[in-house]
Amino acid sequence: MSIFGRESSRAEDRFEAWLKRIHQERVLSGETEPTGPCPDEAFLRGLARRSKTIPLSDPRINHAANCPTCMKRLLTMRQNIRAE
């Protein structure tokens, strides 16, 4: 889904990709502070597969998006999913 809430243009797609990259770099370098404990593998696997059953209000999503350990695991899982 686009942060702009509609069909996005190429420039908006590039902007979203840039935002994603910058955020990932900040998280992986430890510049963010996650709240709560790390979610379990099953949750992260569902998140990596973009499960529609996980509500965006789930606090584990916020943790995973700001935790270097979870972010590394998510990125690895995503790569493995693409390779399947």
C-alpha positions in Angstrom: 0.0 0.0 0.0 1.2 3.4 -0.9 1.8 6.0 1.9 -0.1 8.3 -0.4 -3.3 6.2 -0.2 -3.8 5.9 -4.0 -2.1 4.4 -7.0 1.4 5.8 -6.9 3.6 7.3 -9.6 7.2 6.2 -10.4 8.5 9.2 -8.4 6.4 8.2 -5.4 7.5 4.6 -5.7 11.1 5.7 -5.7 10.4 8.0 -2.7 8.8 5.1 -0.8 11.7 2.8 -1.6 14.1 5.4 -0.4 12.2 5.8 2.9 12.2 2.1 3.4 16.0 1.9 2.7 16.7 4.8 5.1 14.6 3.3 7.8 16.2 -0.2 7.5 19.6 1.4 7.7 18.7 3.2 10.9 17.2 0.1 12.5 20.1 -2.2 11.5 22.6 0.3 12.8 20.8 0.4 16.2 19.6 3.9 16.0 16.0 3.0 17.0 14.6 1.8 20.3 12.1 -1.1 20.0 9.5 -1.6 22.7 8.5 -4.9 24.2 9.9 -8.3 23.7 10.9 -9.8 20.3 8.0 -11.6 18.6 8.3 -15.4 18.0 9.4 -17.0 14.7 5.9 -17.8 13.6 4.8 -14.2 13.9 7.9 -12.9 12.0 7.3 -15.6 9.3 3.7 -14.3 8.8 5.0 -10.8 8.7 7.6 -11.7 6.1 4.9 -13.3 4.0 2.8 -10.2 4.4 0.0 -12.1 6.1 -3.3 -10.2 5.9 -4.4 -11.8 9.2 -1.9 -9.6 11.2 -3.6 -6.3 12.0 -1.4 -3.2 11.6 -2.3 -2.2 15.2 -0.5 -5.3 16.6 2.3 -3.9 18.8 4.6 -6.7 17.6 4.7 -5.0 14.2 6.1 -1.8 15.7 8.7 -3.8 17.6 9.8 -5.8 14.5 10.0 -2.6 12.5 12.3 -0.9 15.0 14.4 -3.8 16.3 17.8 -4.6 14.7 17.5 -8.3 15.5 14.0 -8.7 14.2 14.7 -6.6 11.1 17.7 -8.9 10.2 15.5 -11.9 10.7 12.7 -10.4 8.6 15.0 -9.5 5.7 16.5 -13.0 5.7 13.0 -14.6 5.7 11.9 -12.3 2.9 15.0 -13.3 0.8 14.2 -17.0 1.5 10.6 -16.5 0.5 11.6 -14.9 -2.8 14.0 -17.8 -3.5 11.2 -20.4 -3.1 
